[in-house]
Amino acid sequence: MLPLIHFITSLIFTALLYPIFGFNSLWIMVGGFLIDFDHYLYSIFTRKDYSLKNSYLFHKNREFSKYKNEETLHVFHTVEFWILLAVGAILFRFVFLVMLGVLLHITLDFYDLYIRRKYYHSRAISVIRWLKRHNHL
């Protein structure tokens, strides 16, 4: 899903929860929008490319490129990260708010992947599963 969609939906969600959480509701933006920083990390570690623009273009146009069948590992989009986030959310309010943003983000991602019927070919859901598939474990 395009970053602009994540930004707008996270901003709306943040505004809706502002009366309850005040300025702390800005943590929702971290989970809802900045979670996609792992796309940039993927570009750095796998493609050795530090350009934010190139990372954006790679992920945006990936389904039309020679990398379309490459399973990407975005660590903030995995079950292991969500479990750590859930544990942190029990302990800290700000992590709870980050988790709300992540839930919004992941819901939109799953919806987008379902609509485009791309999920099973495009993204690793688990770090452990990805490591096993790529013979790292």
N, C-alpha and C positions, 0 to 999 in steps of 0.2 A: 504494500500500500504506500502511496506517496507520503512523504514526510509532512507535507502541508495538511493533509487530512488528519494525521496524528496530532499535529500542532493545534489545529482548530478544535477538534473534539476534546483534546486534553484541556484546552483553554476554557471551553464551555463547562466541562466537568469541574474544573477548578473554581470557576465563577459560581457554579451552583452550590458547591460545598464551602465557599468562603464565609457565608453567614454562620456556619457551624464551627469551622476550624480557623478562621481568620487568615493571617499571612502564612500560617503553617500549611494551608491548602496548596501553596505553591509547590510543595513536594510532589503533588500529583503530576505536575508538569515534568518532573525528573523521570518518573516512571512511565508516563504516557508518551513522552516525546524523546527525551534523551536516552532512553533504553536502546535506541537505534545506533548508538555509538559503537555497538559491537559490529555493525556492518563495516564501519571504518577500520576497526581492529582486524576484521577478516581480510580486508584489502592489504593492510600493512603486513600481516603475517604470511599470507598465502601468495600474494602478488608482488610483494616488496614495493608497493606503491604508496607513498605518503600523501598523495594529492587527495584532498577531500572531494574535489570536483570529479576526479576520475573514479573514486569509490562510488559516488552517487550515480554517475553514468553507467558504471559497470553493473550495479545492482538494478538500476532502472531498465537497462536494455538487455539484461542477461538472458531473458527467454528468447531473444533473437540472435544470440551470439553462439559461438562455438562452445561456450561454457554452460549452455542451457541444461545439460544433464548432470552438472556438477552439484553434488550435495553440499550446501554451505553450512558451516557451523557458526552460528551466532550465539555465543555463550549466554547472553542475557535472555534469549528466547528458548531456553531449555528447562526441562523439568527440575534438574538439579538446582538451578538458580532460583526457580520458583519455590522450592522447598526451603532453601536458605532464607529467602525473602519472607516466607510465612513464619519461620521461627523468629526472625528479627522483628516481624510485625507484632508478635506476642509481647516482645520485650520493650519495643520503642514505638511511640506514636508516629514519629516522622517516617519510620520504615513502613508502618501500616498505610500511611498516605501514599508513599512511593508504590506500595503494592496495589493500591486502588488504581493508580495510573497504569501500572503494568497490566492489570486485569483488563482495563479498557483497551490498551494497546494490543494485547494478545488476542482479545475477542475480535477486534477489527482485522487483525492479520489472518486469523483463521477463517473469518467470513470471506475475505478477499481471496485467499488461497482456495477455498471451497468453490467460490463462484468461477474462478479461472481454472478449476480442476488441476491445480499444480502442486498441491501439498506434498504428496508422497515422493515427488521427484526433486524437490527444491530445497528443503530445509531439514536439518537434523533436529529432532525433538529432544534428544538426550546426548549429553557429552559421552557417557559410557558406551551407548550404542554406536555412536559415531567412531569412537576409538576402536571398538571391536570390528566394525565394518572396514576400517582402514588399517587393520592389522597392527595397531599400536598397543593392544593389550594381549 
